[in-house]
Amino acid sequence: MLIKTVKDVSVKGKKVFARVDFNVPLNENGEIIADVKIKAALPTIRYLLAEGASVILASHLGRPKGKIDEKLRLTPVAERLRELCGAEVIKADEVVGPQVEQLAANLQPGQILLLENVRFHPGEKANDPQLAKAYAQLAELFVSDAFGTAHRAHASNVGVAAFLPAVAGFLMEKEITALSRSLHNPQKPVVAIVGGSKITDKINVLNNFLTFADAILLGGGMANTFLRAKGYKMGKSLLEPDQVGQAKEIMEKAQVCGVNLCLPVDLTVATDLHDEKGAENVPAGAVPQDKMALDIGEKTRAVFAEQIKAAKTIVWNGPLGVFEVSAFAQGTIAVAKAVAAGDAFSIIGGGDVVAAVEQAGVSEQISHLSTGGGATLEFWEGKELPGIAVLQDKQGGKYANTIDCG
């Protein structure tokens, strides 16, 4: 059963409401720092324009909490979009209302109308059906291309699908195809790399990885809790004492499932995040009382690299150290290079790890860099994502991400 995409419907002469993810980082002056998310939506936008559609784009930016925040208007996004796609981009000053309705009615094929930040409206996150209906009345087709919001049921990515035929854009299709391949039909052996600070954020994904991975490599602050569960003294390291029991359960489950759960054998430690010059490498069980683990150590990097070298499928979420500090980003970067050096089908999800592969200069060697953070994680947990569940399949029914899309 395959998901229906923009290529499976006629868009010529139609007004298309497309949900995109233009949640780009801004500096203090309101200027765009990185336009990766805008570029990721261009294939779908260009296709719709080339096929004779007039395109109404909706996106959020930041967390305005249902109120107008002048610093979070989409004006700089509209300017950057004009530069990138070369088409006429009309920027609305409102999310919905008479002005938006008039602009949409006057929109011609080949033109783009960008609505104001949808999260300025209190009904957006509440998935207000009246707001969703207002969106739908602007167009004849809904195209979903914001995978990063697929785990949220909001008016512009889920509610609108109750009133319009809903199909996937190229970015959404690419994400679903790649993630489904890793989850439903991975080539063995499968190596999962899991980092980040807390076990509580990753319990569900760890348990799901145990059902199909051959090895799980753990790093970051969450690995400290596993090391404590093994009886190691961790000094001042960040860990979750209340999750030690959970860590033990996961380790026991890994043994039952025959999964090689790899913990760090050594660590890079320092007195604090600012003590880069005092950083040293110590065995995992010998963290000094006045120091904290801030990265996986040199031997661990080598051990992880050997596991990665043997893999045919690699999935990775979460940094393996305090990536924001150069001295403690080396483990993450070394593992990124190891992943890139192999011939495995590799998927990386999460902003910090994506930044790591870009910093390491190996992003082109990664099979798929996911644009989703929480959405990618929940997909790997095996959850049905509401933003995907509303899309049509090619047989005319509703698609579910629990179904392999081939």
C-alpha angles and dihedrals in degrees: 000000000000131000118248114242137187089273091063095060136054113249100170111130092359131123109235125200106208124187109210133172109242093155092138127169116258131198125227090276093055093253121142112255097188127013098191093120093051091050091048090061096048098089091059094042093048092047092052092049093046090051092056102260128139107226129217110192126201126188142152126230123199123324110301091159097226095309134100112265112185091207091059101052115129094235095112089047090054090051093050092046090055090053094048103043101029092220129121109272118194113197119211118210093212138049096228137345140092094313092053092045091053093047091049093048091052095045113121130206109279093029128109127214114196114199121215119266103303092213089067084079115077090215094061100078091034089059089232108196092214091056090045090051090050090054091048094051089064094063150022100228136035119217117190114205102148104098090165089070097040093106091060126076102218132153097254098047104030112010095054090059089070089068105033137042105266125214135164127257121224095266092051090047091049092050095048093046095049096043093045090052091055094044106037107025111017122167110240139277096049120195119193119196114199126182139150133108106282138048089205089067093051108034094105096045092046091052091049093047088054088065096061112008123098093203135014118200114203127201142144126058092319090064088061090065090052090049090051088051087058089056098258121148107237103189111211093339121144109256142141111247091187090057098053090098090051090051090052090051092052092049091050091047090051090056092050091048093046092240119149103232104196118201124185113279091196137016142207106237137183138164091260144333092284095052097089094143091052094053115128140173117246136167113270091249095049107063107152115244093243096047138072135216110249104164142008112272132244096264091048090053089055093047091049091047091057092052090047092049091060095047127107094186126033128186121183135184127167134021120273095224143007092305095184090071116065096220091055098042095071096092093052092047093047091052091047089056091048091052091048093049094059131074097235124125099256133194124186122190129181131061098252095052092044087052089050095056090047091050089048089052094236103106091113089060094057114093096219133005106197118222091207126089108177091013092057091047093050091047089054089048087062095245123148107246113219093216090059098037091065094058121101123245122220091262090060099256130105119287122229124196089225086074117082108246093198 
